[in-house]
Amino acid sequence: IVDLYDFRGNSCEIGYRIRRSCRRQGIATKAAGAVLAKLREYQVKEVRARCEEKNTASAHVLENNHFHCIDQRNHILYYEVKL
């Protein structure tokens, strides 16, 4: 599941969940990348995301899609990417 929410002007936040049995196959990375490509078509300029500090798999999904960590508070990493 890929969710988009918190739209503000030309930006939004993305979230995703992958069934446990389907993890570690690159599915989340590809799905998030496909959604980002579609958001570019709709003139979205910035996408935000966050994940728990200990969730290294989710951080890799974001980093593989060119997100950059912009903040870290209370064990939460905050990311963004410019499209």
KETI-71849 format. One record per atom (N, C-alpha, C): residue in three letters; atom name; residue number from 0; x, y, z. Coordinates in steps of 0.05 Angstrom, whole numbers, always signed. Example, Ala and Ser with C-alpha at 12.3 -4.5 7.8 and 13.67 -1.06 7.14 Angstrom:
residues 2
<site><res>Ala</res><atom>N</atom><n>0</n><X>+264</X><Y>-114</Y><Z>+156</Z></site>
<site><res>Ala</res><atom>CA</atom><n>0</n><X>+246</X><Y>-90</Y><Z>+156</Z></site>
<site><res>Ala</res><atom>C</atom><n>0</n><X>+264</X><Y>-66</Y><Z>+156</Z></site>
<site><res>Ser</res><atom>N</atom><n>1</n><X>+257</X><Y>-45</Y><Z>+142</Z></site>
<site><res>Ser</res><atom>CA</atom><n>1</n><X>+273</X><Y>-21</Y><Z>+143</Z></site>
<site><res>Ser</res><atom>C</atom><n>1</n><X>+258</X><Y>+1</Y><Z>+157</Z></site>
end
This chain:
residues 83
<site><res>Ile</res><atom>N</atom><n>0</n><X>+17</X><Y>-23</Y><Z>+0</Z></site>
<site><res>Ile</res><atom>CA</atom><n>0</n><X>+0</X><Y>+0</Y><Z>+0</Z></site>
<site><res>Ile</res><atom>C</atom><n>0</n><X>+18</X><Y>+25</Y><Z>+0</Z></site>
<site><res>Val</res><atom>N</atom><n>1</n><X>+12</X><Y>+43</Y><Z>-18</Z></site>
<site><res>Val</res><atom>CA</atom><n>1</n><X>+26</X><Y>+69</Y><Z>-17</Z></site>
<site><res>Val</res><atom>C</atom><n>1</n><X>+4</X><Y>+90</Y><Z>-12</Z></site>
<site><res>Asp</res><atom>N</atom><n>2</n><X>+8</X><Y>+106</Y><Z>+8</Z></site>
<site><res>Asp</res><atom>CA</atom><n>2</n><X>-11</X><Y>+127</Y><Z>+15</Z></site>
<site><res>Asp</res><atom>C</atom><n>2</n><X>+1</X><Y>+154</Y><Z>+9</Z></site>
<site><res>Leu</res><atom>N</atom><n>3</n><X>-15</X><Y>+173</Y><Z>+0</Z></site>
<site><res>Leu</res><atom>CA</atom><n>3</n><X>-8</X><Y>+201</Y><Z>-3</Z></site>
<site><res>Leu</res><atom>C</atom><n>3</n><X>-27</X><Y>+217</Y><Z>+15</Z></site>
<site><res>Tyr</res><atom>N</atom><n>4</n><X>-16</X><Y>+235</Y><Z>+30</Z></site>
<site><res>Tyr</res><atom>CA</atom><n>4</n><X>-33</X><Y>+251</Y><Z>+48</Z></site>
<site><res>Tyr</res><atom>C</atom><n>4</n><X>-20</X><Y>+278</Y><Z>+54</Z></site>
<site><res>Asp</res><atom>N</atom><n>5</n><X>-34</X><Y>+294</Y><Z>+69</Z></site>
<site><res>Asp</res><atom>CA</atom><n>5</n><X>-24</X><Y>+320</Y><Z>+78</Z></site>
<site><res>Asp</res><atom>C</atom><n>5</n><X>-15</X><Y>+337</Y><Z>+55</Z></site>
<site><res>Phe</res><atom>N</atom><n>6</n><X>-32</X><Y>+339</Y><Z>+34</Z></site>
<site><res>Phe</res><atom>CA</atom><n>6</n><X>-25</X><Y>+356</Y><Z>+12</Z></site>
<site><res>Phe</res><atom>C</atom><n>6</n><X>-26</X><Y>+386</Y><Z>+20</Z></site>
<site><res>Arg</res><atom>N</atom><n>7</n><X>-5</X><Y>+400</Y><Z>+13</Z></site>
<site><res>Arg</res><atom>CA</atom><n>7</n><X>-2</X><Y>+429</Y><Z>+19</Z></site>
<site><res>Arg</res><atom>C</atom><n>7</n><X>+9</X><Y>+442</Y><Z>-6</Z></site>
<site><res>Gly</res><atom>N</atom><n>8</n><X>-7</X><Y>+455</Y><Z>-21</Z></site>
<site><res>Gly</res><atom>CA</atom><n>8</n><X>+2</X><Y>+468</Y><Z>-46</Z></site>
<site><res>Gly</res><atom>C</atom><n>8</n><X>+14</X><Y>+447</Y><Z>-65</Z></site>
<site><res>Asn</res><atom>N</atom><n>9</n><X>+39</X><Y>+449</Y><Z>-71</Z></site>
<site><res>Asn</res><atom>CA</atom><n>9</n><X>+53</X><Y>+431</Y><Z>-89</Z></site>
<site><res>Asn</res><atom>C</atom><n>9</n><X>+69</X><Y>+410</Y><Z>-74</Z></site>
<site><res>Ser</res><atom>N</atom><n>10</n><X>+61</X><Y>+402</Y><Z>-50</Z></site>
<site><res>Ser</res><atom>CA</atom><n>10</n><X>+76</X><Y>+382</Y><Z>-35</Z></site>
<site><res>Ser</res><atom>C</atom><n>10</n><X>+56</X><Y>+363</Y><Z>-21</Z></site>
<site><res>Cys</res><atom>N</atom><n>11</n><X>+67</X><Y>+340</Y><Z>-13</Z></site>
<site><res>Cys</res><atom>CA</atom><n>11</n><X>+51</X><Y>+321</Y><Z>+2</Z></site>
<site><res>Cys</res><atom>C</atom><n>11</n><X>+70</X><Y>+302</Y><Z>+17</Z></site>
<site><res>Glu</res><atom>N</atom><n>12</n><X>+58</X><Y>+284</Y><Z>+32</Z></site>
<site><res>Glu</res><atom>CA</atom><n>12</n><X>+73</X><Y>+264</Y><Z>+47</Z></site>
<site><res>Glu</res><atom>C</atom><n>12</n><X>+66</X><Y>+237</Y><Z>+36</Z></site>
<site><res>Ile</res><atom>N</atom><n>13</n><X>+86</X><Y>+219</Y><Z>+35</Z></site>
<site><res>Ile</res><atom>CA</atom><n>13</n><X>+82</X><Y>+192</Y><Z>+25</Z></site>
<site><res>Ile</res><atom>C</atom><n>13</n><X>+86</X><Y>+172</Y><Z>+48</Z></site>
<site><res>Gly</res><atom>N</atom><n>14</n><X>+72</X><Y>+151</Y><Z>+48</Z></site>
<site><res>Gly</res><atom>CA</atom><n>14</n><X>+76</X><Y>+129</Y><Z>+66</Z></site>
<site><res>Gly</res><atom>C</atom><n>14</n><X>+71</X><Y>+103</Y><Z>+52</Z></site>
<site><res>Tyr</res><atom>N</atom><n>15</n><X>+80</X><Y>+81</Y><Z>+62</Z></site>
<site><res>Tyr</res><atom>CA</atom><n>15</n><X>+78</X><Y>+55</Y><Z>+49</Z></site>
<site><res>Tyr</res><atom>C</atom><n>15</n><X>+79</X><Y>+32</Y><Z>+69</Z></site>
<site><res>Arg</res><atom>N</atom><n>16</n><X>+67</X><Y>+10</Y><Z>+62</Z></site>
<site><res>Arg</res><atom>CA</atom><n>16</n><X>+67</X><Y>-14</Y><Z>+78</Z></site>
<site><res>Arg</res><atom>C</atom><n>16</n><X>+69</X><Y>-38</Y><Z>+59</Z></site>
<site><res>Ile</res><atom>N</atom><n>17</n><X>+85</X><Y>-57</Y><Z>+66</Z></site>
<site><res>Ile</res><atom>CA</atom><n>17</n><X>+88</X><Y>-81</Y><Z>+50</Z></site>
<site><res>Ile</res><atom>C</atom><n>17</n><X>+83</X><Y>-105</Y><Z>+68</Z></site>
<site><res>Arg</res><atom>N</atom><n>18</n><X>+67</X><Y>-124</Y><Z>+57</Z></site>
<site><res>Arg</res><atom>CA</atom><n>18</n><X>+62</X><Y>-149</Y><Z>+72</Z></site>
<site><res>Arg</res><atom>C</atom><n>18</n><X>+88</X><Y>-162</Y><Z>+80</Z></site>
<site><res>Arg</res><atom>N</atom><n>19</n><X>+90</X><Y>-171</Y><Z>+104</Z></site>
<site><res>Arg</res><atom>CA</atom><n>19</n><X>+115</X><Y>-183</Y><Z>+115</Z></site>
<site><res>Arg</res><atom>C</atom><n>19</n><X>+127</X><Y>-204</Y><Z>+96</Z></site>
<site><res>Ser</res><atom>N</atom><n>20</n><X>+110</X><Y>-221</Y><Z>+84</Z></site>
<site><res>Ser</res><atom>CA</atom><n>20</n><X>+121</X><Y>-242</Y><Z>+67</Z></site>
<site><res>Ser</res><atom>C</atom><n>20</n><X>+132</X><Y>-231</Y><Z>+40</Z></site>
<site><res>Cys</res><atom>N</atom><n>21</n><X>+126</X><Y>-206</Y><Z>+34</Z></site>
<site><res>Cys</res><atom>CA</atom><n>21</n><X>+135</X><Y>-194</Y><Z>+9</Z></site>
<site><res>Cys</res><atom>C</atom><n>21</n><X>+159</X><Y>-175</Y><Z>+12</Z></site>
<site><res>Arg</res><atom>N</atom><n>22</n><X>+168</X><Y>-172</Y><Z>+36</Z></site>
<site><res>Arg</res><atom>CA</atom><n>22</n><X>+190</X><Y>-153</Y><Z>+42</Z></site>
<site><res>Arg</res><atom>C</atom><n>22</n><X>+216</X><Y>-163</Y><Z>+31</Z></site>
<site><res>Arg</res><atom>N</atom><n>23</n><X>+235</X><Y>-144</Y><Z>+29</Z></site>
<site><res>Arg</res><atom>CA</atom><n>23</n><X>+263</X><Y>-150</Y><Z>+20</Z></site>
<site><res>Arg</res><atom>C</atom><n>23</n><X>+264</X><Y>-159</Y><Z>-9</Z></site>
<site><res>Gln</res><atom>N</atom><n>24</n><X>+245</X><Y>-150</Y><Z>-25</Z></site>
<site><res>Gln</res><atom>CA</atom><n>24</n><X>+245</X><Y>-157</Y><Z>-54</Z></site>
<site><res>Gln</res><atom>C</atom><n>24</n><X>+246</X><Y>-132</Y><Z>-71</Z></site>
<site><res>Gly</res><atom>N</atom><n>25</n><X>+248</X><Y>-108</Y><Z>-59</Z></site>
<site><res>Gly</res><atom>CA</atom><n>25</n><X>+249</X><Y>-83</Y><Z>-74</Z></site>
<site><res>Gly</res><atom>C</atom><n>25</n><X>+222</X><Y>-73</Y><Z>-82</Z></site>
<site><res>Ile</res><atom>N</atom><n>26</n><X>+201</X><Y>-85</Y><Z>-72</Z></site>
<site><res>Ile</res><atom>CA</atom><n>26</n><X>+174</X><Y>-77</Y><Z>-80</Z></site>
<site><res>Ile</res><atom>C</atom><n>26</n><X>+167</X><Y>-49</Y><Z>-71</Z></site>
<site><res>Ala</res><atom>N</atom><n>27</n><X>+173</X><Y>-43</Y><Z>-46</Z></site>
<site><res>Ala</res><atom>CA</atom><n>27</n><X>+167</X><Y>-16</Y><Z>-35</Z></site>
<site><res>Ala</res><atom>C</atom><n>27</n><X>+183</X><Y>+5</Y><Z>-50</Z></site>
<site><res>Thr</res><atom>N</atom><n>28</n><X>+209</X><Y>+0</Y><Z>-56</Z></site>
<site><res>Thr</res><atom>CA</atom><n>28</n><X>+225</X><Y>+19</Y><Z>-70</Z></site>
<site><res>Thr</res><atom>C</atom><n>28</n><X>+213</X><Y>+25</Y><Z>-98</Z></site>
<site><res>Lys</res><atom>N</atom><n>29</n><X>+206</X><Y>+4</Y><Z>-112</Z></site>
<site><res>Lys</res><atom>CA</atom><n>29</n><X>+194</X><Y>+7</Y><Z>-139</Z></site>
<site><res>Lys</res><atom>C</atom><n>29</n><X>+167</X><Y>+21</Y><Z>-138</Z></site>
<site><res>Ala</res><atom>N</atom><n>30</n><X>+150</X><Y>+13</Y><Z>-118</Z></site>
<site><res>Ala</res><atom>CA</atom><n>30</n><X>+124</X><Y>+25</Y><Z>-116</Z></site>
<site><res>Ala</res><atom>C</atom><n>30</n><X>+126</X><Y>+55</Y><Z>-109</Z></site>
<site><res>Ala</res><atom>N</atom><n>31</n><X>+143</X><Y>+62</Y><Z>-90</Z></site>
<site><res>Ala</res><atom>CA</atom><n>31</n><X>+147</X><Y>+90</Y><Z>-83</Z></site>
<site><res>Ala</res><atom>C</atom><n>31</n><X>+158</X><Y>+106</Y><Z>-107</Z></site>
<site><res>Gly</res><atom>N</atom><n>32</n><X>+176</X><Y>+94</Y><Z>-121</Z></site>
<site><res>Gly</res><atom>CA</atom><n>32</n><X>+188</X><Y>+107</Y><Z>-145</Z></site>
<site><res>Gly</res><atom>C</atom><n>32</n><X>+167</X><Y>+112</Y><Z>-166</Z></site>
<site><res>Ala</res><atom>N</atom><n>33</n><X>+149</X><Y>+93</Y><Z>-171</Z></site>
<site><res>Ala</res><atom>CA</atom><n>33</n><X>+127</X><Y>+96</Y><Z>-190</Z></site>
<site><res>Ala</res><atom>C</atom><n>33</n><X>+108</X><Y>+118</Y><Z>-182</Z></site>
<site><res>Val</res><atom>N</atom><n>34</n><X>+102</X><Y>+120</Y><Z>-156</Z></site>
<site><res>Val</res><atom>CA</atom><n>34</n><X>+84</X><Y>+141</Y><Z>-147</Z></site>
<site><res>Val</res><atom>C</atom><n>34</n><X>+98</X><Y>+168</Y><Z>-149</Z></site>
<site><res>Leu</res><atom>N</atom><n>35</n><X>+124</X><Y>+170</Y><Z>-143</Z></site>
<site><res>Leu</res><atom>CA</atom><n>35</n><X>+138</X><Y>+195</Y><Z>-147</Z></site>
<site><res>Leu</res><atom>C</atom><n>35</n><X>+138</X><Y>+204</Y><Z>-176</Z></site>
<site><res>Ala</res><atom>N</atom><n>36</n><X>+142</X><Y>+185</Y><Z>-194</Z></site>
<site><res>Ala</res><atom>CA</atom><n>36</n><X>+141</X><Y>+192</Y><Z>-223</Z></site>
<site><res>Ala</res><atom>C</atom><n>36</n><X>+114</X><Y>+204</Y><Z>-230</Z></site>
<site><res>Lys</res><atom>N</atom><n>37</n><X>+93</X><Y>+192</Y><Z>-220</Z></site>
<site><res>Lys</res><atom>CA</atom><n>37</n><X>+66</X><Y>+202</Y><Z>-226</Z></site>
<site><res>Lys</res><atom>C</atom><n>37</n><X>+61</X><Y>+229</Y><Z>-213</Z></site>
<site><res>Leu</res><atom>N</atom><n>38</n><X>+72</X><Y>+234</Y><Z>-189</Z></site>
<site><res>Leu</res><atom>CA</atom><n>38</n><X>+69</X><Y>+260</Y><Z>-176</Z></site>
<site><res>Leu</res><atom>C</atom><n>38</n><X>+83</X><Y>+282</Y><Z>-192</Z></site>
<site><res>Arg</res><atom>N</atom><n>39</n><X>+105</X><Y>+275</Y><Z>-205</Z></site>
<site><res>Arg</res><atom>CA</atom><n>39</n><X>+119</X><Y>+295</Y><Z>-222</Z></site>
<site><res>Arg</res><atom>C</atom><n>39</n><X>+100</X><Y>+304</Y><Z>-245</Z></site>
<site><res>Glu</res><atom>N</atom><n>40</n><X>+85</X><Y>+285</Y><Z>-256</Z></site>
<site><res>Glu</res><atom>CA</atom><n>40</n><X>+66</X><Y>+292</Y><Z>-278</Z></site>
<site><res>Glu</res><atom>C</atom><n>40</n><X>+45</X><Y>+311</Y><Z>-268</Z></site>
<site><res>Tyr</res><atom>N</atom><n>41</n><X>+38</X><Y>+310</Y><Z>-242</Z></site>
<site><res>Tyr</res><atom>CA</atom><n>41</n><X>+18</X><Y>+327</Y><Z>-231</Z></site>
<site><res>Tyr</res><atom>C</atom><n>41</n><X>+30</X><Y>+353</Y><Z>-219</Z></site>
<site><res>Gln</res><atom>N</atom><n>42</n><X>+55</X><Y>+358</Y><Z>-225</Z></site>
<site><res>Gln</res><atom>CA</atom><n>42</n><X>+68</X><Y>+383</Y><Z>-217</Z></site>
<site><res>Gln</res><atom>C</atom><n>42</n><X>+73</X><Y>+385</Y><Z>-187</Z></site>
<site><res>Val</res><atom>N</atom><n>43</n><X>+73</X><Y>+362</Y><Z>-173</Z></site>
<site><res>Val</res><atom>CA</atom><n>43</n><X>+81</X><Y>+362</Y><Z>-145</Z></site>
<site><res>Val</res><atom>C</atom><n>43</n><X>+111</X><Y>+367</Y><Z>-144</Z></site>
<site><res>Lys</res><atom>N</atom><n>44</n><X>+120</X><Y>+385</Y><Z>-127</Z></site>
<site><res>Lys</res><atom>CA</atom><n>44</n><X>+148</X><Y>+394</Y><Z>-126</Z></site>
<site><res>Lys</res><atom>C</atom><n>44</n><X>+164</X><Y>+382</Y><Z>-103</Z></site>
<site><res>Glu</res><atom>N</atom><n>45</n><X>+150</X><Y>+374</Y><Z>-82</Z></site>
<site><res>Glu</res><atom>CA</atom><n>45</n><X>+164</X><Y>+365</Y><Z>-58</Z></site>
<site><res>Glu</res><atom>C</atom><n>45</n><X>+148</X><Y>+343</Y><Z>-45</Z></site>
<site><res>Val</res><atom>N</atom><n>46</n><X>+161</X><Y>+322</Y><Z>-36</Z></site>
<site><res>Val</res><atom>CA</atom><n>46</n><X>+148</X><Y>+300</Y><Z>-22</Z></site>
<site><res>Val</res><atom>C</atom><n>46</n><X>+163</X><Y>+295</Y><Z>+4</Z></site>
<site><res>Arg</res><atom>N</atom><n>47</n><X>+148</X><Y>+293</Y><Z>+25</Z></site>
<site><res>Arg</res><atom>CA</atom><n>47</n><X>+159</X><Y>+288</Y><Z>+52</Z></site>
<site><res>Arg</res><atom>C</atom><n>47</n><X>+153</X><Y>+259</Y><Z>+60</Z></site>
<site><res>Ala</res><atom>N</atom><n>48</n><X>+169</X><Y>+248</Y><Z>+79</Z></site>
<site><res>Ala</res><atom>CA</atom><n>48</n><X>+164</X><Y>+222</Y><Z>+90</Z></site>
<site><res>Ala</res><atom>C</atom><n>48</n><X>+178</X><Y>+221</Y><Z>+117</Z></site>
<site><res>Arg</res><atom>N</atom><n>49</n><X>+170</X><Y>+200</Y><Z>+132</Z></site>
<site><res>Arg</res><atom>CA</atom><n>49</n><X>+183</X><Y>+197</Y><Z>+159</Z></site>
<site><res>Arg</res><atom>C</atom><n>49</n><X>+183</X><Y>+167</Y><Z>+165</Z></site>
<site><res>Cys</res><atom>N</atom><n>50</n><X>+202</X><Y>+159</Y><Z>+181</Z></site>
<site><res>Cys</res><atom>CA</atom><n>50</n><X>+202</X><Y>+132</Y><Z>+191</Z></site>
<site><res>Cys</res><atom>C</atom><n>50</n><X>+217</X><Y>+131</Y><Z>+218</Z></site>
<site><res>Glu</res><atom>N</atom><n>51</n><X>+212</X><Y>+109</Y><Z>+232</Z></site>
<site><res>Glu</res><atom>CA</atom><n>51</n><X>+226</X><Y>+106</Y><Z>+257</Z></site>
<site><res>Glu</res><atom>C</atom><n>51</n><X>+256</X><Y>+102</Y><Z>+252</Z></site>
<site><res>Glu</res><atom>N</atom><n>52</n><X>+271</X><Y>+112</Y><Z>+270</Z></site>
<site><res>Glu</res><atom>CA</atom><n>52</n><X>+300</X><Y>+110</Y><Z>+268</Z></site>
<site><res>Glu</res><atom>C</atom><n>52</n><X>+310</X><Y>+81</Y><Z>+265</Z></site>
<site><res>Lys</res><atom>N</atom><n>53</n><X>+297</X><Y>+63</Y><Z>+279</Z></site>
<site><res>Lys</res><atom>CA</atom><n>53</n><X>+305</X><Y>+35</Y><Z>+278</Z></site>
<site><res>Lys</res><atom>C</atom><n>53</n><X>+295</X><Y>+20</Y><Z>+253</Z></site>
<site><res>Asn</res><atom>N</atom><n>54</n><X>+278</X><Y>+33</Y><Z>+237</Z></site>
<site><res>Asn</res><atom>CA</atom><n>54</n><X>+268</X><Y>+20</Y><Z>+212</Z></site>
<site><res>Asn</res><atom>C</atom><n>54</n><X>+286</X><Y>+25</Y><Z>+189</Z></site>
<site><res>Thr</res><atom>N</atom><n>55</n><X>+308</X><Y>+11</Y><Z>+188</Z></site>
<site><res>Thr</res><atom>CA</atom><n>55</n><X>+328</X><Y>+16</Y><Z>+168</Z></site>
<site><res>Thr</res><atom>C</atom><n>55</n><X>+318</X><Y>+8</Y><Z>+140</Z></site>
<site><res>Ala</res><atom>N</atom><n>56</n><X>+301</X><Y>-11</Y><Z>+138</Z></site>
<site><res>Ala</res><atom>CA</atom><n>56</n><X>+290</X><Y>-19</Y><Z>+112</Z></site>
<site><res>Ala</res><atom>C</atom><n>56</n><X>+274</X><Y>+4</Y><Z>+100</Z></site>
<site><res>Ser</res><atom>N</atom><n>57</n><X>+258</X><Y>+17</Y><Z>+116</Z></site>
<site><res>Ser</res><atom>CA</atom><n>57</n><X>+242</X><Y>+39</Y><Z>+106</Z></site>
<site><res>Ser</res><atom>C</atom><n>57</n><X>+260</X><Y>+63</Y><Z>+98</Z></site>
<site><res>Ala</res><atom>N</atom><n>58</n><X>+281</X><Y>+68</Y><Z>+114</Z></site>
<site><res>Ala</res><atom>CA</atom><n>58</n><X>+300</X><Y>+89</Y><Z>+108</Z></site>
<site><res>Ala</res><atom>C</atom><n>58</n><X>+314</X><Y>+83</Y><Z>+81</Z></site>
<site><res>His</res><atom>N</atom><n>59</n><X>+320</X><Y>+58</Y><Z>+75</Z></site>
<site><res>His</res><atom>CA</atom><n>59</n><X>+332</X><Y>+51</Y><Z>+50</Z></site>
<site><res>His</res><atom>C</atom><n>59</n><X>+313</X><Y>+55</Y><Z>+27</Z></site>
<site><res>Val</res><atom>N</atom><n>60</n><X>+288</X><Y>+49</Y><Z>+30</Z></site>
<site><res>Val</res><atom>CA</atom><n>60</n><X>+268</X><Y>+55</Y><Z>+9</Z></site>
<site><res>Val</res><atom>C</atom><n>60</n><X>+269</X><Y>+84</Y><Z>+2</Z></site>
<site><res>Leu</res><atom>N</atom><n>61</n><X>+269</X><Y>+101</Y><Z>+22</Z></site>
<site><res>Leu</res><atom>CA</atom><n>61</n><X>+269</X><Y>+130</Y><Z>+17</Z></site>
<site><res>Leu</res><atom>C</atom><n>61</n><X>+296</X><Y>+139</Y><Z>+4</Z></site>
<site><res>Glu</res><atom>N</atom><n>62</n><X>+318</X><Y>+130</Y><Z>+15</Z></site>
<site><res>Glu</res><atom>CA</atom><n>62</n><X>+344</X><Y>+138</Y><Z>+4</Z></site>
<site><res>Glu</res><atom>C</atom><n>62</n><X>+348</X><Y>+128</Y><Z>-24</Z></site>
<site><res>Asn</res><atom>N</atom><n>63</n><X>+337</X><Y>+104</Y><Z>-30</Z></site>
<site><res>Asn</res><atom>CA</atom><n>63</n><X>+339</X><Y>+94</Y><Z>-58</Z></site>
<site><res>Asn</res><atom>C</atom><n>63</n><X>+322</X><Y>+109</Y><Z>-77</Z></site>
<site><res>Asn</res><atom>N</atom><n>64</n><X>+303</X><Y>+125</Y><Z>-67</Z></site>
<site><res>Asn</res><atom>CA</atom><n>64</n><X>+286</X><Y>+143</Y><Z>-83</Z></site>
<site><res>Asn</res><atom>C</atom><n>64</n><X>+295</X><Y>+172</Y><Z>-81</Z></site>
<site><res>His</res><atom>N</atom><n>65</n><X>+320</X><Y>+177</Y><Z>-72</Z></site>
<site><res>His</res><atom>CA</atom><n>65</n><X>+332</X><Y>+203</Y><Z>-72</Z></site>
<site><res>His</res><atom>C</atom><n>65</n><X>+322</X><Y>+222</Y><Z>-50</Z></site>
<site><res>Phe</res><atom>N</atom><n>66</n><X>+309</X><Y>+211</Y><Z>-30</Z></site>
<site><res>Phe</res><atom>CA</atom><n>66</n><X>+301</X><Y>+227</Y><Z>-7</Z></site>
<site><res>Phe</res><atom>C</atom><n>66</n><X>+326</X><Y>+233</Y><Z>+10</Z></site>
<site><res>His</res><atom>N</atom><n>67</n><X>+326</X><Y>+256</Y><Z>+23</Z></site>
<site><res>His</res><atom>CA</atom><n>67</n><X>+347</X><Y>+264</Y><Z>+41</Z></site>
<site><res>His</res><atom>C</atom><n>67</n><X>+336</X><Y>+268</Y><Z>+69</Z></site>
<site><res>Cys</res><atom>N</atom><n>68</n><X>+350</X><Y>+258</Y><Z>+89</Z></site>
<site><res>Cys</res><atom>CA</atom><n>68</n><X>+341</X><Y>+262</Y><Z>+116</Z></site>
<site><res>Cys</res><atom>C</atom><n>68</n><X>+346</X><Y>+291</Y><Z>+124</Z></site>
<site><res>Ile</res><atom>N</atom><n>69</n><X>+325</X><Y>+305</Y><Z>+133</Z></site>
<site><res>Ile</res><atom>CA</atom><n>69</n><X>+327</X><Y>+333</Y><Z>+140</Z></site>
<site><res>Ile</res><atom>C</atom><n>69</n><X>+324</X><Y>+338</Y><Z>+169</Z></site>
<site><res>Asp</res><atom>N</atom><n>70</n><X>+316</X><Y>+318</Y><Z>+185</Z></site>
<site><res>Asp</res><atom>CA</atom><n>70</n><X>+313</X><Y>+323</Y><Z>+214</Z></site>
<site><res>Asp</res><atom>C</atom><n>70</n><X>+310</X><Y>+296</Y><Z>+227</Z></site>
<site><res>Gln</res><atom>N</atom><n>71</n><X>+315</X><Y>+296</Y><Z>+253</Z></site>
<site><res>Gln</res><atom>CA</atom><n>71</n><X>+313</X><Y>+272</Y><Z>+270</Z></site>
<site><res>Gln</res><atom>C</atom><n>71</n><X>+304</X><Y>+282</Y><Z>+298</Z></site>
<site><res>Arg</res><atom>N</atom><n>72</n><X>+280</X><Y>+273</Y><Z>+306</Z></site>
<site><res>Arg</res><atom>CA</atom><n>72</n><X>+269</X><Y>+280</Y><Z>+332</Z></site>
<site><res>Arg</res><atom>C</atom><n>72</n><X>+255</X><Y>+256</Y><Z>+344</Z></site>
<site><res>Asn</res><atom>N</atom><n>73</n><X>+260</X><Y>+251</Y><Z>+369</Z></site>
<site><res>Asn</res><atom>CA</atom><n>73</n><X>+246</X><Y>+230</Y><Z>+384</Z></site>
<site><res>Asn</res><atom>C</atom><n>73</n><X>+246</X><Y>+203</Y><Z>+369</Z></site>
<site><res>His</res><atom>N</atom><n>74</n><X>+269</X><Y>+196</Y><Z>+359</Z></site>
<site><res>His</res><atom>CA</atom><n>74</n><X>+272</X><Y>+170</Y><Z>+345</Z></site>
<site><res>His</res><atom>C</atom><n>74</n><X>+257</X><Y>+168</Y><Z>+318</Z></site>
<site><res>Ile</res><atom>N</atom><n>75</n><X>+250</X><Y>+191</Y><Z>+307</Z></site>
<site><res>Ile</res><atom>CA</atom><n>75</n><X>+237</X><Y>+192</Y><Z>+281</Z></site>
<site><res>Ile</res><atom>C</atom><n>75</n><X>+255</X><Y>+207</Y><Z>+262</Z></site>
<site><res>Leu</res><atom>N</atom><n>76</n><X>+259</X><Y>+196</Y><Z>+238</Z></site>
<site><res>Leu</res><atom>CA</atom><n>76</n><X>+274</X><Y>+209</Y><Z>+217</Z></site>
<site><res>Leu</res><atom>C</atom><n>76</n><X>+255</X><Y>+222</Y><Z>+198</Z></site>
<site><res>Tyr</res><atom>N</atom><n>77</n><X>+260</X><Y>+247</Y><Z>+191</Z></site>
<site><res>Tyr</res><atom>CA</atom><n>77</n><X>+243</X><Y>+262</Y><Z>+172</Z></site>
<site><res>Tyr</res><atom>C</atom><n>77</n><X>+259</X><Y>+266</Y><Z>+146</Z></site>
<site><res>Tyr</res><atom>N</atom><n>78</n><X>+246</X><Y>+259</Y><Z>+124</Z></site>
<site><res>Tyr</res><atom>CA</atom><n>78</n><X>+258</X><Y>+260</Y><Z>+98</Z></site>
<site><res>Tyr</res><atom>C</atom><n>78</n><X>+242</X><Y>+278</Y><Z>+79</Z></site>
<site><res>Glu</res><atom>N</atom><n>79</n><X>+256</X><Y>+287</Y><Z>+58</Z></site>
<site><res>Glu</res><atom>CA</atom><n>79</n><X>+242</X><Y>+301</Y><Z>+36</Z></site>
<site><res>Glu</res><atom>C</atom><n>79</n><X>+258</X><Y>+296</Y><Z>+10</Z></site>
<site><res>Val</res><atom>N</atom><n>80</n><X>+243</X><Y>+299</Y><Z>-12</Z></site>
<site><res>Val</res><atom>CA</atom><n>80</n><X>+255</X><Y>+298</Y><Z>-38</Z></site>
<site><res>Val</res><atom>C</atom><n>80</n><X>+242</X><Y>+320</Y><Z>-55</Z></site>
<site><res>Lys</res><atom>N</atom><n>81</n><X>+259</X><Y>+333</Y><Z>-71</Z></site>
<site><res>Lys</res><atom>CA</atom><n>81</n><X>+249</X><Y>+353</Y><Z>-90</Z></site>
<site><res>Lys</res><atom>C</atom><n>81</n><X>+245</X><Y>+339</Y><Z>-117</Z></site>
<site><res>Leu</res><atom>N</atom><n>82</n><X>+222</X><Y>+344</Y><Z>-129</Z></site>
<site><res>Leu</res><atom>CA</atom><n>82</n><X>+217</X><Y>+331</Y><Z>-155</Z></site>
<site><res>Leu</res><atom>C</atom><n>82</n><X>+222</X><Y>+349</Y><Z>-178</Z></site>
end
